[in-house]
Amino acid sequence: MIRVTVEIFPGGYGENRRTIGLMHIANLSDLARRSDYKIDIAESANPLAGTETSARTVYLRDHDRNQSVWRLLAAALAAADK
């Protein structure tokens, strides 16, 4: 499983940091070369964007694992936007 954590550091100071987003990416295909993934996404409320706290699950199908982790993350984000 891959875990992505998004944190904000108000004013650049670590003592005020807080997590504003989480993503868990789990391979469902026993690490096959072309794999399916379950993606769990959670996001904190954002008053500036007018969004509320949210959590959802999406699926990414038939992803070629023979790529960079950044390609997987980009594909996961694209799946989340659909």
N, C-alpha and C positions, 0 to 999 in steps of 0.2 A: 504494500500500500504506500501511496505517496500522500504526504500531508503538506498542504500549502497554507501558511499563516500570513495574513496581511495585518501589519501593525502600523499605527500612526504615532509619531513622536511630536506632539505639539511643541512648537518652539525649538525643536531639535533636542529636547532633553529627555533622556531615558526614564527618569522617575515618573513622568507623566504619560508614558506610553500606554496604549490600549489596543487590544485586538479588535479590528473592525470587520474581518472576514476570515473564513476558514473553508478549505476545500479538501476533501478526501477522495482520492482516486484509487479504486480497487480493481485489479485485473480479475475478470470472471472466466478466463479461458485457459487456466493452467499454464500461463506464460507462453501460449502459442505465438508463432511469428505474427499472425494477424489476430488480434485480440479484441474482445469486448470489455468495456469498463463500466463500472457503476461510479457515478460522481455525486457525492453529497456536498452541497454548498450551503453555507450559512453566512448571513451578512447582518451587521448591526444597523439600527436605524440611522438615517442620515438626514438631519433637519435641513441642511443646505440643498440637498437634492430632492427633498420631500418624500423620501422613501421610509418605509417601516422595516422593523426587524423581519427577516425572512429566512426560510430554510426550504430547500427543495432537493430532489434527486432527479438526475438525468442520466441517460445512457449514451455511451459512445460505442458504435459498432464498427467492427472490421478495421481497426487501426493497425497500421504496420509498426510493430515494435522496433524495427531496425532503424530507428531515428533518435534524434536527441530528445531528452526529457522536455525541452522547451517546445518541441513540436507537439508532444502529448498534451502539455499544458495549453497550448494554443487551440488544439482540437477540442479539449475539454471546455474551454471558455466559449468556443463557437457553438458547441452543443448546448451550453447553458443559455445562449442568446436566442436559440430557436424557440 
